[in-house]
């Protein structure tokens, strides 16, 4: 998946043209700039952007003509999710008859303002058109794949992240898959959906999205976690997990929510809070919003938050007054708490450069192990394979030839003398493998002074999603964390 440029945290001040005694005023302005740079942002989107995140809202196309609605939307948010307009019944009401007009209104509204768009949703057991509801088996599987290809392909390059599959697991304590018509096409239907989405829109983040997965101890949460872990171990193209986070008395916020987010992120996926609403009012509601925002901010791979609607009267649960604005547009206590939490981080740290200055720590031509700083394990070719396309992994260091890498003057990392470390793609999650050496840039690597190894072609870092034996190596946006840091230990 494509890397995402961090949104600008604030507008650049205009240059002042001055002369004579006005220079004194200029000096005062300059002396105040450091303090001005720390001023709190006054809208949700701008406050979130300080830490490289978005703050979005679910949007209904028919409300874009409501000036009171769009005034709040345009002022406060920097991302949108079509509430219903991209669902299967809306985009393919008759088989192979696609309509995008309402979804286009939302997408165009967002893109014209430089906002992110979350696509929701490509495969779901609910809100299927009648023709799909009556399908089963191979016919349904083919129809699902065709739908994904057509919809994701139509919006190719415009969507920040797709909810590829929505709500595929049962509620309760079973941890089982939901017995839907899609599930009955075969247990691999979710994997098939992600692979189809990856082919149709390769630059978008691909998410699995669900509700009642917020509490780390719940069986449903663990079932989704195990699926994601399996997908990552087998190279299934999943980039993110969406947590709907519809909090109410029957499904309350739990203090282990941050544990849930961080545990999924540790698998090597981004996390997104996708449909946030919190029933209630006053201080209790405000404090819960503050906690949710702080939990996201505490997890580096939490990309952002989306509330499921703009005003309370726009909510699907309007009687629970679950959003940040009253129906008349008044900001609630929950709004203030959310904004304060977003501003509490201030501008984020300067991100690790995409391609740091290369500083080889081992002279070209000498054999070395590549040791993970976090795991202490070595990059290893499984079973000493010499087969093109064999994906490399972490494994206990053993000084054998399948862990002996030579960094050449051509920036290749060679193993066995004729095979090279090779990136199977350039996007986030791309497999890192061995392949017969050639002169292409997907086999060229910068070994950097900050401990990272970055691909010349992609600019992304070698990354591992776990510290255990067998954890596979992938490419991912450089983030400065220990799972992307390695050292070359000489074998001579």
Protein Blocks (a to p, Z undefined) as FASTA:
>chain_A
ZZdddddfbdcddddddehjllmmmmmmmmmmmmmmmpccfbfklmmmmnopacdddddf
klmmpmklmmmmmmmpccdcdfklmmmklmmmbghiacfklmmmmmmmmmmnopacdddd
fbdfbhpafklmmpgcjllmmmmmmmmmmmmmmmgokafbdcfbghkbcehjkopacddf
klmnojklmmmmmmmmmmmmmmbccddddehilbmkbmklmmmmmmmmmmmmnopacfbd
cdfkpacfklccdfklmmmmmmmmmnopacddfkgccedehjllmmmmmmmmmmmmmpmk
lnbdcdebjbfmlpmklmnopafbdfkopacfklmmmmmmmmmnopadddddfbacdddf
bdghiacddddfklopacddehhiabehiacdddddehiaklcccddfkopacehhlacc
ddfbfbehiacddddddfbfklcccddfkopacdfklopacddfbfbehiacdddddehi
aklcccdddfZZ
